[in-house]
């Protein structure tokens, strides 16, 4: 074969190889494109399945994020066995104590399952009526016991039955009479008259009890002022909505002293849990959106704040100068707080769990396995709940560390195969990215595993929002935060809010401003034991009006 012919064949072969290479690249590109489309469709399918399940639960099922424990246990056991060398975490330990030292790489320590909740015993029969209620006694006599025939009858006993009845709320006109006196024959000594009693709101027609009733009705019972206006009119006491609004603004302006003192005291707390929810603020053209924030400081205070925008400046300003733990979700609104203040971030396992719960409809097996791991952490938390803080820290660390190590291995393995944008992939990514804050509960036994406490407190605003729809202005939102902070803190400390607000409104006008923290719900029971506070309440004419003792 001559050289020209050979060269022609080589050129033809190279051309064919180049064409094959281009075809290969084209097919490879199409394959990647189809793979990407497949993954996108799979992601959309999983998201649609998750939304469908969410709507189905919203319409027909319970909203609580509950899973059948048997299903969770099966999936969890399979994962633990697959890890190799690890014994099931579900195995129960009887009375034997686990070894004090566990060599690395050995089996996970056995522990008892979470204590089963004791079944509540439901009392049978009619519920006894409260003893403090006034009694209206009615005696019914048979016809034979009336008139002349009653002489021949002897009363040998009686049958007594009690019924709970309602009658309209009582209003009273408080007429304060201040007689004037003058010395006979000595007009130069002038007129003697008792000074007018100091009212919480100067020149106001409402007493502290009625003002407290308006505040509790609006902010504890979620009755907007326009509904209260109709109720008062029905009961024969017409009160304009604008009048009620003025009372709310003036009274919360006075109560602000107490809430501000509570806010300063809250910065001494060991841990502050935070959360936020949106609220509509009335505007001329269109309602704009504002935000209510809640801060739960240990078991001391529940405080609410309002900001017109959901920005990082809010949390930083609220906790400026605070040094301690901050329990919150993983929202980026807290990043500036973590960077600029000397606080320690604590993660929320309820938010972590929620992502896996939402993945049940699209990836049930892996979601159940993750829920099993998280369920074990909550079981350990429940078992150690009654221990002193130091002992609880030690036991938490000993029991939860093997579970967390196994969970982390599972997360790292599944992250390699799960689609990043799928529901299960996002849940896995959340857990891995938040791993340090999520495991911070091991450092201190006083730390909670989740932020559910602050979310429950925010339900006050969510329930109220369904009734009053929006706040009239930023100033109205501030009134809301003051009243709700005191009412929520009252519930935290087991105090009846109407009696508390009534007595605080009596005391506040002449109470020393440097002692205003004593009037907060945290210290209220101690304050009532002081002679000074009790004497001030007894001297007030407003304390004589109620049929119940002050702050009962």
C-alpha positions in Angstrom: 0.0 0.0 0.0 1.4 3.3 -1.0 1.9 6.1 1.4 -0.9 8.3 -0.1 -3.4 5.5 0.3 -2.2 4.9 3.9 -2.4 8.5 4.7 -5.9 8.7 3.3 -7.0 5.8 5.5 -5.4 7.4 8.6 -7.2 10.6 7.8 -10.5 8.8 7.3 -10.0 6.8 10.6 -9.2 10.0 12.5 -12.3 11.6 11.0 -14.4 8.7 12.1 -12.8 8.8 15.6 -13.4 12.5 15.9 -17.1 11.9 14.8 -17.4 9.1 17.4 -15.9 11.3 20.0 -18.3 14.1 19.2 -21.2 11.6 19.3 -19.9 10.3 22.6 -19.8 13.8 24.0 -23.2 14.5 22.7 -24.6 11.4 24.2 -22.8 12.1 27.5 -24.3 15.6 27.5 -27.7 14.2 26.8 -27.3 11.6 29.5 -26.3 14.3 32.1 -29.2 16.4 30.9 -31.7 13.5 31.3 -30.2 12.7 34.7 -30.6 16.3 35.8 -34.2 16.3 34.5 -34.9 13.0 36.3 -33.6 14.4 39.5 -35.6 17.6 39.1 -38.8 15.7 38.4 -38.1 13.5 41.3 -37.6 16.5 43.5 -40.8 18.1 42.3 -42.6 14.8 42.9 -41.3 14.6 46.4 -42.2 18.2 47.1 -45.7 17.7 45.6 -46.1 14.6 47.8 -45.0 16.5 50.9 -47.5 19.3 50.1 -50.3 16.9 49.4 -49.7 15.1 52.7 -49.5 18.4 54.5 -52.9 19.5 53.0 -54.4 16.1 53.8 -53.4 16.4 57.4 -54.6 20.0 57.6 -58.0 19.0 56.2 -58.7 15.6 57.6 -56.1 14.7 60.2 -54.4 15.9 63.3 -51.8 18.6 63.0 -49.6 17.2 65.7 -46.3 15.8 64.2 -46.8 12.2 65.6 -45.6 9.0 64.1 -46.5 5.4 64.9 -43.7 4.3 67.4 -43.7 0.8 66.0 -42.9 2.0 62.5 -40.2 4.3 63.8 -38.7 1.5 65.9 -38.5 -0.9 63.0 -36.7 1.5 60.7 -34.4 2.7 63.5 -33.4 -0.9 64.5 -32.5 -1.7 60.9 -30.3 1.4 60.6 -28.5 0.6 63.9 -27.9 -3.0 62.8 -26.5 -1.8 59.5 -23.9 0.4 61.2 -22.1 -2.8 62.4 -20.8 -3.5 65.8 -23.5 -1.4 67.4 -26.2 -3.0 69.5 -29.8 -1.8 69.2 -30.5 1.3 71.2 -34.0 0.0 71.8 -32.8 -2.8 74.0 -34.1 -2.4 77.5 -31.9 -2.6 80.5 -33.4 -3.8 83.7 -31.9 -2.9 87.1 -28.3 -3.4 86.0 -26.2 -0.2 85.9 -24.2 0.4 82.7 -20.4 0.1 83.0 -18.7 3.3 84.1 -16.1 3.1 81.3 -16.9 2.0 77.7 -14.0 1.2 75.4 -14.1 3.0 72.0 -15.7 1.1 69.2 -17.7 -1.1 71.5 -21.5 -1.5 71.5 -23.7 1.4 72.4 -24.7 1.4 76.1 -28.0 -0.1 77.0 -30.5 2.0 78.7 -34.1 2.0 79.8 -36.8 3.1 77.4 -38.6 6.4 78.2 -41.0 6.1 81.0 -44.5 5.6 79.9 -46.9 8.3 80.8 -49.1 7.4 83.7 -52.7 7.1 82.6 -54.8 9.9 84.0 -57.6 8.7 86.2 -60.8 10.4 85.1 -63.1 11.1 88.1 -66.6 9.8 87.8 -69.8 11.6 88.7 -70.6 15.3 88.8 -67.7 17.8 89.2 -67.9 19.6 92.6 -68.7 23.3 92.3 -66.1 25.8 93.6 -66.5 26.7 97.2 -65.7 30.4 96.8 -68.9 31.1 94.8 -71.7 32.9 96.5 -74.7 30.6 97.4 -78.3 31.6 96.5 -80.4 29.0 98.4 -83.9 28.2 97.3 -86.1 26.0 99.5 -89.0 24.0 97.9 -91.8 22.8 100.1 -94.4 20.3 99.2 -98.0 21.6 99.2 -98.8 19.6 102.4 -96.0 21.5 104.3 -97.6 24.8 103.5 -100.4 26.5 105.5 -102.3 24.9 108.4 -101.3 21.3 107.4 -97.6 22.0 108.2 -98.4 21.7 112.0 -98.9 17.9 111.7 -95.6 17.3 109.8 -92.2 16.7 111.3 -89.0 17.7 109.2 -86.8 14.6 109.2 -84.2 15.6 106.6 -83.6 17.2 103.3 -82.3 16.5 99.8 -79.8 19.1 98.5 -78.7 19.6 94.9 -76.5 22.3 93.5 -76.6 23.9 90.0 -74.1 26.3 88.5 -75.9 29.3 87.1 -74.8 32.5 85.4 -76.0 36.1 85.9 -74.8 39.3 84.2 -71.5 40.7 85.4 -71.9 43.4 88.0 -70.9 47.0 87.5 -70.9 49.6 90.2 -70.9 53.4 90.3 -68.2 54.4 92.8 -69.3 57.7 94.3 -66.5 59.2 96.3 -67.9 61.8 98.8 -65.3 64.1 100.4 -67.0 66.3 103.1 -65.6 69.7 103.7 -65.0 71.1 107.2 -64.3 74.5 108.6 -63.4 75.6 112.1 -66.3 77.5 113.8 -65.5 81.2 114.1 -62.1 80.8 112.5 -62.5 81.2 108.7 -58.8 82.1 108.4 -57.9 78.4 109.0 -59.5 77.5 105.7 -61.4 74.4 104.5 -60.4 70.9 105.5 -61.0 68.1 103.0 -59.5 64.8 102.2 -57.4 64.7 99.1 -59.0 63.0 96.1 -57.9 59.4 95.6 -55.2 58.9 93.1 -56.4 57.0 90.1 -54.2 54.9 87.6 -55.3 57.2 84.8 -55.9 60.8 85.8 -59.4 62.2 85.0 -60.6 58.8 83.8 -64.1 57.4 84.4 -62.8 53.8 84.8 -61.4 52.3 87.9 -58.4 49.9 88.0 -60.7 46.8 88.1 -62.5 47.8 84.9 -59.3 48.7 83.1 -57.8 45.4 84.1 -60.9 43.7 82.8 -60.5 45.4 79.4 -56.9 44.4 79.2 -57.5 40.8 80.1 -60.4 40.5 77.8 -58.4 41.9 74.9 -55.0 40.3 75.4 -55.8 37.1 77.3 -59.2 36.2 75.9 -58.6 37.7 72.4 -61.7 39.9 72.5 -61.1 42.9 70.2 -62.4 46.3 71.5 -65.2 46.4 69.0 -66.6 43.1 70.4 -66.2 44.4 74.0 -68.0 47.6 72.9 -71.0 45.4 71.9 -70.8 43.3 75.1 -70.9 46.4 77.3 -73.8 47.9 75.4 -75.7 44.7 75.7 -75.2 44.8 79.5 -76.5 48.3 79.7 -73.1 50.1 80.0 -72.4 51.9 76.6 -68.7 52.5 76.2 -67.3 53.8 73.0 -64.5 51.9 71.3 -62.4 55.0 71.2 -62.8 55.3 75.0 -61.7 51.8 75.5 -58.7 52.4 73.2 -57.7 55.4 75.3 -57.8 53.3 78.5 -55.6 50.6 76.9 -53.0 53.2 75.8 -52.9 55.1 79.1 -52.7 51.9 81.2 -50.0 50.2 79.2 -48.0 53.4 79.3 -48.0 53.0 83.1 -47.4 49.3 83.0 -44.4 49.9 80.7 -42.3 50.7 83.8 -42.8 47.1 85.1 -42.1 45.4 81.7 -38.9 47.5 81.1 -37.6 46.4 84.6 -38.4 42.8 83.7 -36.5 43.2 80.4 -33.4 44.4 82.3 -33.7 41.6 84.8 -34.1 39.0 82.0 -30.5 39.6 80.9 -29.3 37.9 84.0 -30.9 34.6 82.8 -29.0 31.5 82.1 -30.8 30.8 78.8 -33.2 33.0 76.7 -35.4 31.3 74.1 -36.4 33.4 71.2 -38.9 33.2 68.3 -40.9 35.5 66.1 -44.2 35.7 64.2 -45.6 38.1 61.7 -48.6 40.5 62.2 -50.4 42.9 59.9 -50.2 46.6 60.7 -53.0 48.8 59.4 -52.1 51.3 56.7 -54.0 53.6 54.3 -53.4 51.8 51.1 -52.4 48.3 52.2 -51.6 46.6 55.5 -47.9 46.3 56.0 -46.2 43.5 57.9 -44.6 43.8 61.3 -43.2 41.2 63.7 -43.8 40.1 67.3 -40.9 38.6 69.1 -41.0 36.5 72.3 -38.2 36.1 74.8 -38.5 33.4 77.5 -35.9 34.0 80.2 -35.5 30.7 82.1 -38.6 30.3 84.4 -38.5 34.0 85.3 -40.1 36.2 82.6 -42.0 36.0 79.3 -41.4 39.1 77.3 -42.7 40.3 74.0 -41.3 42.9 71.6 -42.4 44.4 68.3 -40.3 45.4 65.3 -41.6 46.9 62.0 -39.2 44.6 60.0 -37.8 41.1 60.4 -34.1 42.1 60.4 -31.0 41.1 62.3 -31.0 44.4 64.2 -34.0 43.3 66.3 -32.4 40.3 68.2 -29.1 42.2 68.6 -30.9 45.2 70.2 -33.0 43.0 72.4 -30.0 41.1 73.8 -27.3 43.8 73.7 -25.0 43.1 76.6 -26.5 39.7 77.4 -24.0 36.9 78.2 -25.5 33.4 78.2 -27.2 30.8 76.0 -29.7 31.7 73.2 -32.1 29.0 72.2 -33.6 29.7 68.7 -34.1 28.2 65.3 -31.6 28.3 62.5 -32.9 31.5 60.9 -30.3 33.9 59.6 -31.9 36.7 61.5 -29.9 35.7 64.5 -26.5 35.7 62.8 -25.6 39.3 63.7 -26.5 38.6 67.4 -24.1 35.6 67.4 -21.3 37.6 65.8 -21.5 40.7 67.9 -22.6 39.6 71.3 -21.1 37.2 73.8 -23.8 34.6 73.5 -23.8 30.9 72.8 -26.1 29.5 70.2 -28.3 26.5 71.2 -30.1 24.6 68.4 -33.7 23.3 68.4 -34.2 19.6 67.9 -38.0 20.2 67.2 -37.1 22.2 64.0 -34.6 19.5 63.0 -37.2 16.8 63.6 -39.8 18.7 61.6 -37.8 18.4 58.4 -37.7 14.6 58.7 -41.4 14.5 59.5 -42.2 16.4 56.3 -40.1 13.8 54.4 -42.3 10.9 55.4 -44.4 11.1 52.3 -41.5 11.1 49.9 -38.8 9.0 51.7 -40.5 7.1 54.5 -37.7 4.7 55.4 -34.9 7.2 55.9 -37.3 9.7 57.6 -38.4 7.1 60.1 -34.8 6.2 60.9 -34.0 9.8 61.6 -37.1 10.2 63.7 -36.0 7.2 65.7 -32.6 8.7 66.5 -34.2 12.0 67.6 -36.8 10.1 69.6 -34.1 8.4 71.6 -32.6 11.8 72.5 -36.0 13.0 73.8 -36.4 9.7 75.8 -33.0 10.3 77.4 -34.1 13.9 78.2 -37.3 12.6 79.9 -35.4 10.0 81.9 -33.0 12.6 83.4 -35.6 15.3 83.9 -35.8 15.0 87.6 -32.1 14.9 88.3 -30.2 17.9 89.7 -28.5 20.0 86.9 -25.0 18.7 87.5 -26.0 15.1 87.6 -28.3 15.6 84.7 -25.5 17.0 82.6 -23.4 14.0 83.4 -26.1 11.5 82.6 -27.2 13.3 79.5 -23.7 13.2 78.2 -23.2 9.5 79.0 -26.4 8.3 77.5 -26.8 10.7 74.5 -23.3 10.8 73.2 -23.4 7.2 71.6 -26.8 8.0 70.0 -25.4 11.3 68.6 -22.3 9.6 67.2 -24.4 6.9 65.5 -26.8 9.6 64.1 -23.9 11.6 62.7 -22.5 8.6 60.9 -25.9 7.9 59.4 -26.3 11.5 58.3 -22.9 11.6 56.6 -23.6 8.3 54.7 -27.1 9.4 53.6 -25.9 12.8 52.5 -23.9 11.1 49.8 -26.9 9.6 48.1 -29.8 11.9 48.9 -30.7 14.7 46.5 -29.7 18.0 48.1 -32.9 19.8 47.2 -35.2 17.0 48.0 -37.2 17.1 51.4 -35.0 14.4 52.9 -31.9 16.0 51.6 -32.8 19.4 53.0 -33.6 17.7 56.4 -30.2 15.9 56.4 -28.4 19.1 55.4 -30.1 21.1 58.2 -29.0 18.5 60.8 -25.4 18.5 59.5 -25.1 22.2 59.2 -26.6 22.8 62.7 -24.7 20.0 64.4 -22.7 22.1 66.8 -25.7 24.1 68.2 -27.9 21.0 68.2 -25.4 19.1 70.4 -24.9 22.0 72.8 -27.4 20.6 75.3 -24.7 18.1 76.3 -22.8 21.0 77.9 -25.4 22.0 80.5 -28.3 20.0 81.9 -30.4 23.1 82.3 -30.6 23.6 78.5 -33.8 22.4 76.7 -33.6 20.2 73.6 -36.1 22.4 71.7 -37.6 25.9 71.4 -41.2 24.7 71.9 -41.7 26.8 75.0 -41.3 30.1 73.1 -43.4 28.8 70.2 -46.2 28.0 72.7 -46.0 31.5 74.0 -46.3 32.9 70.5 -49.6 31.1 70.1 -51.1 33.9 72.2 -50.4 36.3 69.4 -51.5 33.7 66.7 -54.8 33.1 68.4 -55.3 36.9 68.9 -54.4 37.6 65.3 -57.3 35.4 64.1 -59.7 37.6 66.1 -58.4 41.2 65.6 -56.7 40.5 62.2 -54.3 43.4 62.5 -52.9 46.0 64.9 -54.0 49.6 64.3 -50.4 51.0 64.3 -46.9 50.4 65.6 -48.0 52.1 68.8 -50.9 49.7 69.2 -48.4 46.8 68.7 -46.3 48.2 71.6 -49.4 48.3 73.8 -50.0 44.7 72.9 -46.4 43.6 73.8 -46.7 45.3 77.3 -50.0 43.7 78.2 -49.2 40.3 76.8 -45.8 40.2 78.6 -47.4 40.7 81.9 -50.3 38.2 81.3 -48.0 35.5 80.0 -45.6 36.0 82.9 -48.6 35.7 85.3 -49.4 32.3 83.8 -45.8 31.3 84.1 -45.9 31.9 87.8 -49.5 30.7 88.5 -51.0 34.2 89.1 -54.5 35.2 88.2 -54.0 38.1 85.7 -57.0 40.2 86.4 -56.3 40.5 90.1 -52.7 41.1 89.4 -53.2 43.9 86.9 -55.8 45.5 89.1 -53.5 45.7 92.1 -50.5 46.8 90.1 -52.5 49.6 88.6 -53.5 50.6 92.2 -49.9 50.6 93.4 -48.0 52.0 90.4 -48.9 55.7 90.5 -47.0 56.3 93.8 -44.7 53.3 93.8 -41.0 54.0 94.0 -39.5 53.7 90.5 -36.3 52.1 91.7 -38.4 49.2 93.2 -40.7 48.7 90.2 -39.2 45.2 89.5 -40.9 44.1 92.8 -44.3 44.5 90.9 -43.3 42.0 88.2 -45.0 38.5 88.3 -41.7 36.9 89.2 -41.6 38.7 92.6 -45.3 39.5 93.0 -46.0 36.8 95.7 -43.0 38.0 97.7 -44.2 41.7 97.3 -47.6 40.9 98.7 -46.0 39.5 101.8 -44.4 42.9 102.5 -46.1 45.2 104.9 -45.6 48.2 102.7 -47.4 46.8 99.7 -50.2 45.3 101.7 -50.8 48.6 103.6 -50.9 50.5 100.3 -53.5 48.2 98.9 -55.6 48.3 102.1 -55.5 52.1 102.1 -56.7 52.3 98.6 -60.5 52.9 98.1 -60.4 50.7 95.0 -59.5 47.6 97.2 -62.8 48.1 99.1 -65.0 47.7 96.0 -64.2 44.1 95.0 -66.0 41.3 96.8 -62.8 39.3 96.7 -59.6 40.1 98.7 -56.8 41.9 96.8 -54.8 39.7 94.5 -56.8 36.6 95.4 
